[in-house]
Amino acid sequence: MRVDGEPFARITMPVLSCNMLGMMPPFRPKRAAEPKPLSLMMPLTINLAIPSRVIVGGPPTVNVMALLMRAGLSGLGKGLKKLKKSAGYGKFMKKFQAFRQKLFKNMDPGFLKCKVLRAEPVDIRDGSVALAQQDFLLPGRLPLSWTRSYSSADIDEAGYCGHGWATPADITLTRDAGGLMLLIRPEGMTAFGDLPAQPGREHAAVGLPDGGRLWWQQEERQRRWIYEGSDGVQHHFDDDDGDTLPLAALGDRNGNRWQVVRRQGQLTRLAEYAGAAATGREVHVTVERGRIIAMRLYEAAGDAYSPLTRYEYDGEGQLAAQIDALGRHGASAISAGA
């Protein structure tokens, strides 16, 4: 049995526990023609029994909360219908449609949405077009995932694969005059306001919004900042007293790492280490005019190279194609105007 659409008896159900004292029932428009009863029907008791029980002599009565919820949902539905019929809503939808057509005018229908972005082309936080493409994954003590990320919100920022693109080599730790530090990654930014005054992981600062931890340790000649995310991967940055610190290494708690080697600030290779010892595996990077052209795996054990990925660019330095180790073209090009 149900009363006002609610179960007959349960915890917090309003019941009339006394037929001598109480309150008059609320006005119901659908029953306005019927004579209003003089009986006292409003609740005086709320069931709190576990398990649920019905108070003897206290039948379920009018559920005021259920009536208010129904009225609110009904009003919301009517409001949405009126909004869709309004002139302002129609103008907004026309402008949105024109913007969408302009954004994807140079792409085949459904290509970006269905094939590249897998039906998730827009970042709901700011409405920007975004995608991520893993170009290769090297297994090992610390697997190296080389993933390119694109965001139309960062179209003015030039990375190693062109404007709007970011790779692990583009990760930086920046600081301002006020002492705030920002970790900038393809996944987003993490802010640190209260920086640790003492070295060690036990004094780490907690970042917002992802909750990652940032601490520093003193190396032989300089300070090294270490960020650790929820996945356990550590990002190392060497402090040279500059405002922008490039990524120095990717590591874990066991001492495994990929050391980022640069020459005059330009990326040249990534070397794998197990503790203090090099494993003999390196990823050699060919860079021209600030753009990565090719990446190859070098293994000292066999003195052999293996292709990993190649990139091609247009006349403006924008990524035009990505070719994997088997010579297949992957997801790459996006209009700079996006």
C-alpha positions in Angstrom: 0.0 0.0 0.0 1.2 3.5 -0.8 0.1 6.9 0.6 0.8 10.0 -1.5 3.1 7.9 -3.7 5.2 6.8 -0.7 5.5 3.4 1.0 2.9 2.7 3.7 5.5 2.9 6.5 9.2 3.5 6.7 11.8 5.5 8.7 11.0 9.3 8.8 7.4 8.7 7.6 5.1 11.4 9.0 2.2 9.9 10.9 -0.8 11.1 13.0 -0.2 9.7 16.4 -3.0 11.5 18.1 -6.6 12.0 16.9 -7.3 14.7 19.5 -4.6 17.2 18.6 -3.0 18.0 15.3 -3.1 20.4 12.3 -5.5 20.9 9.5 -4.5 19.3 6.1 -3.0 21.5 3.4 -5.1 22.9 0.5 -5.1 20.7 -2.6 -6.2 22.3 -5.9 -7.4 19.1 -7.4 -9.7 18.5 -4.5 -10.9 22.1 -4.2 -14.5 21.2 -5.1 -14.7 18.6 -2.3 -15.7 19.8 1.2 -12.6 20.4 3.3 -12.5 17.8 6.1 -12.4 19.1 9.7 -10.4 16.2 10.9 -6.8 16.9 12.1 -4.6 15.1 9.6 -1.2 16.8 9.7 1.6 14.8 11.3 2.6 15.0 15.0 5.1 12.1 14.9 8.0 11.0 12.7 8.9 7.3 12.6 12.5 6.7 13.7 12.3 3.0 14.5 14.9 0.6 13.1 13.6 -1.5 11.4 10.6 0.6 10.3 7.4 0.3 12.2 3.9 1.9 12.2 2.8 3.5 15.5 -0.4 1.9 16.8 -3.2 4.3 16.4 -1.1 6.5 14.1 -2.0 6.0 10.4 0.2 7.6 7.7 -0.9 11.1 6.9 -0.2 13.8 4.4 3.5 13.8 3.3 4.2 17.5 2.9 7.8 17.0 1.6 6.5 14.8 -1.2 3.9 17.4 -2.2 6.5 20.2 -2.3 8.9 18.1 -4.4 6.2 17.3 -7.0 5.3 21.0 -7.1 8.9 22.0 -7.6 9.6 19.5 -10.4 6.4 20.5 -12.2 7.3 24.1 -12.1 10.9 23.4 -13.4 9.5 21.4 -16.3 7.2 24.2 -17.3 10.0 26.7 -17.0 12.3 24.7 -19.4 9.5 24.5 -22.0 9.0 28.3 -21.9 12.8 28.8 -22.3 13.0 26.6 -25.4 10.1 28.6 -27.0 11.8 32.0 -26.2 13.5 34.1 -28.9 16.7 34.3 -26.9 17.1 30.6 -26.8 16.6 30.3 -30.6 19.3 33.0 -31.2 21.7 31.2 -28.9 21.3 27.9 -30.7 21.8 29.5 -34.1 25.1 31.2 -32.9 26.3 27.9 -31.4 25.6 26.0 -34.6 27.5 28.6 -36.6 30.5 28.4 -34.2 30.5 24.6 -34.4 30.4 24.6 -38.2 33.3 27.1 -38.3 35.3 25.1 -35.9 35.1 21.8 -37.8 34.7 23.1 -41.4 38.0 21.6 -42.6 37.3 18.1 -41.2 35.4 15.2 -42.7 32.0 14.8 -41.0 32.4 12.8 -37.8 36.1 12.3 -38.1 37.3 14.3 -35.1 34.4 13.3 -32.9 34.2 9.6 -33.7 37.6 8.5 -34.8 40.1 10.8 -33.1 38.3 12.0 -30.0 36.1 9.0 -29.5 33.0 11.2 -29.1 34.6 13.4 -26.4 36.1 16.4 -28.4 35.2 19.2 -25.9 36.6 19.9 -22.5 33.5 20.7 -20.4 35.4 23.0 -18.1 36.1 25.7 -20.7 34.5 24.5 -24.0 37.9 24.0 -25.7 38.7 21.2 -28.2 41.0 18.7 -26.6 42.5 15.3 -27.5 45.3 13.0 -26.4 47.3 10.5 -28.5 49.8 8.0 -27.2 52.5 7.7 -29.9 54.5 4.9 -28.2 54.8 3.0 -24.9 58.2 1.6 -23.8 57.8 -1.2 -21.2 60.5 -1.4 -18.5 61.2 -0.8 -14.8 59.4 2.5 -15.3 57.2 2.4 -18.5 57.7 5.5 -20.7 54.4 6.6 -22.2 54.9 9.3 -24.8 51.6 11.0 -25.2 50.8 14.2 -27.2 47.9 16.3 -25.9 46.2 19.1 -27.8 44.0 21.9 -26.5 42.6 24.8 -28.4 42.7 26.8 -25.2 46.6 26.7 -25.5 46.8 27.6 -29.2 49.2 30.5 -28.4 51.6 28.2 -26.6 54.3 26.5 -28.8 55.4 23.0 -27.7 57.8 20.5 -29.2 55.0 19.4 -31.6 53.7 22.8 -32.5 51.1 25.3 -31.2 48.5 23.9 -28.9 50.4 20.6 -28.5 52.1 19.4 -25.3 54.3 16.4 -24.7 56.1 15.2 -21.6 59.1 17.3 -22.7 57.0 20.4 -22.4 56.2 19.9 -18.7 57.4 22.8 -16.6 57.4 24.0 -13.0 57.0 27.8 -12.8 57.0 30.3 -9.9 56.1 33.9 -9.5 57.4 36.8 -7.3 54.8 35.9 -4.7 56.2 32.4 -4.1 53.4 30.6 -5.9 54.5 27.5 -7.9 52.6 26.1 -10.8 53.1 22.6 -12.3 52.0 22.8 -16.0 51.3 19.5 -17.7 49.1 18.3 -20.6 46.6 17.1 -18.0 46.3 20.6 -16.5 47.8 22.9 -13.9 48.5 22.2 -10.2 49.1 25.1 -7.9 51.2 25.2 -4.7 50.9 28.2 -2.4 52.5 27.0 0.8 55.9 25.8 -0.2 57.9 23.6 2.2 60.8 25.2 4.0 62.5 21.9 4.9 63.7 19.2 2.5 62.1 15.7 2.3 58.8 14.1 1.3 57.5 14.4 4.9 57.4 18.2 4.5 55.7 18.1 1.1 53.1 20.7 0.0 49.7 19.5 -1.2 48.7 21.0 -4.6 45.3 22.1 -5.9 43.2 20.8 -7.4 44.6 17.3 -7.9 46.1 16.8 -4.4 49.6 16.0 -5.7 52.6 16.5 -3.4 55.6 18.7 -4.0 58.9 18.7 -2.0 62.6 19.4 -2.5 65.8 17.7 -1.8 69.3 19.1 -1.8 71.6 17.7 -4.6 75.3 18.3 -4.8 75.1 21.8 -6.3 71.5 22.7 -6.5 68.0 22.0 -5.2 65.8 19.5 -6.9 62.0 19.8 -6.8 60.0 16.6 -6.9 56.2 16.3 -7.7 54.4 13.0 -7.1 50.9 12.4 -8.4 48.3 9.9 -7.4 49.7 7.4 -10.0 53.0 7.3 -8.1 55.0 8.8 -11.0 57.5 11.5 -9.9 58.4 14.6 -11.9 61.9 16.0 -11.2 62.9 19.7 -11.7 66.4 21.1 -11.2 66.2 24.6 -9.5 68.6 26.9 -11.4 67.0 30.1 -9.8 65.0 30.7 -12.9 61.3 31.3 -13.1 60.6 28.3 -15.3 62.1 24.9 -14.5 61.9 22.4 -17.4 61.3 18.7 -16.7 64.6 17.0 -15.6 63.4 13.4 -15.1 60.4 11.1 -14.7 60.9 8.6 -11.9 59.3 6.5 -9.1 60.0 5.7 -5.4 62.3 2.8 -6.3 64.9 5.0 -8.0 63.9 4.0 -11.5 63.8 7.0 -13.9 64.1 8.4 -17.4 66.6 11.3 -17.3 65.8 14.1 -19.7 69.1 15.3 -21.3 69.2 18.7 -22.9 71.9 20.6 -24.8 71.7 24.4 -24.6 68.1 24.0 -23.5 67.2 21.8 -26.4 65.9 18.2 -25.9 68.4 15.6 -27.2 67.6 12.3 -25.5 66.0 10.4 -22.6 68.2 8.0 -20.7 66.9 5.1 -18.5 68.4 4.6 -15.1 67.9 2.0 -12.3 69.1 3.8 -9.3 72.5 5.4 -10.1 73.3 3.0 -12.9 72.3 3.5 -16.5 70.5 0.6 -18.2 71.9 1.3 -21.6 68.5 2.2 -23.1 68.0 5.7 -24.5 65.5 7.5 -26.6 67.3 9.7 -29.0 65.4 12.8 -30.2 66.0 14.7 -33.4 64.9 18.4 -33.1 64.8 21.0 -35.8 63.7 24.6 -35.3 62.2 23.7 -32.0 60.1 20.8 -33.3 60.6 17.1 -32.7 61.2 15.3 -36.1 62.0 11.8 -34.9 62.4 9.6 -31.8 64.4 6.4 -31.9 65.2 3.8 -29.2 68.9 3.0 -28.8 69.9 -0.2 -26.9 73.6 -0.3 -26.0 73.5 -4.1 -25.5 73.1 -4.7 -29.2 74.3 -1.2 -30.4 71.0 -1.0 -32.4 68.4 1.6 -33.1 64.6 1.1 -33.4 62.2 3.7 -34.7 59.5 4.9 -32.3 57.8 7.8 -34.0 58.2 10.6 -36.6 56.5 13.9 -37.1 55.9 16.1 -40.1 55.0 19.8 -40.1 53.6 22.3 -42.5 55.2 25.6 -43.5 54.0 27.3 -40.4 55.5 24.7 -38.1 52.2 23.1 -37.2 51.9 19.3 -36.9 50.7 17.8 -40.1 51.3 14.1 -39.7 52.5 11.5 -37.1 54.1 8.2 -38.3 54.5 5.3 -36.0 57.2 2.6 -35.9 55.4 0.6 -38.6 55.0 3.6 -40.9 51.3 4.1 -40.2 49.9 7.5 -39.9 48.2 8.3 -36.6 46.0 11.1 -35.2 47.9 14.3 -35.7 46.7 17.4 -37.5 44.4 20.0 -36.2 43.7 23.4 -37.7 45.6 26.1 -36.0 42.5 28.2 -36.1 40.7 25.8 -33.8 
